[in-house]
Amino acid sequence: SRSNRQTSAQVRWLNQDGESGLAYDLEIRDPTLGTVFVEVKATRYPSKNAFPISVREWDLARRAGRCYRVYRVYGAGAGT
């Protein structure tokens, strides 16, 4: 039988007070998934698909595998 228990994840925004210099912007600790590292790449322009990725970000992505995610945000700072 399936459990109806809900699990809650803890989210830490590492750049809330300024650039942290880490290879990710968010750290999500989920009881089911474990720790997930999220790098956010934002652009104002909807047609800009390419984005830079640092050596540090690439290295963590390789080491963390499926636990490293890149989220692309379009229209950031566009005042919409």
N, C-alpha and C positions, 0 to 999 in steps of 0.2 A: 504494500500500500504506500501511496505517496504521502509525504508529509506536507502540510499546509503552512509549516513554519516559514516565516520570512527571515531572510538574513540581511544584515545591513553592512554596507561597505564604508570604510573610512577613507576620505579623500583629503590629501594634503596638497595645497597649491604652493609650490616651492618659490615661485616668482612673485608672490603677492606684494612683497615690499621692495622689489627690485630684482634684477637678473641674478640668479643663484650661481650661474656658471656650470651647473650640472648638465647632463646629457638628456634631461627630461624636465617637463614643467609640472606635471601632476604625478602623484603617487597614490594609487588606489590599492587599499588592502581589503581584500574580499575573503570571507571565510571559505568560499567555494573555490575561487580562482587563485588565491594567494595574492602576491604583490604584482601589480601591473604598473608599468612605467609608461607615461603618455607624453609625447613631445607634440606641442601644438605649433603648426605652421600656418600663419595668417597672412592674408593679402587683401588689399582693397579691391582688386580687380577680378571679376568673374572669369576672365579668359586666361589668367596666369596660372597655369597648371604646374610648372616646374618650380622647385624650391631648393635652396641649398641645405645640405646636411653636413654637419661637422664630422671630423674623424672620431671625436668622442661619442657623438650620437650613433654613428655607424658601428663603432666597437661595442657599445652597449646593446644595440639591436642584434648584433651577431651573438653576443653572450646570452642575452635574455630570451631570444627567440620569440615565441608566441606571447610572451609576457611584456613585449615592447610594442607600443602602438604609436602611429603617427596620425594625428587628426588634422585635417586640412580645413581651415575656416576661410570662407570667401566673404567679401563685403565688410571686413573688419575696419572700423574707423571711418566708414563711409557716411555716417550720420543718417542712416535710414531709419 
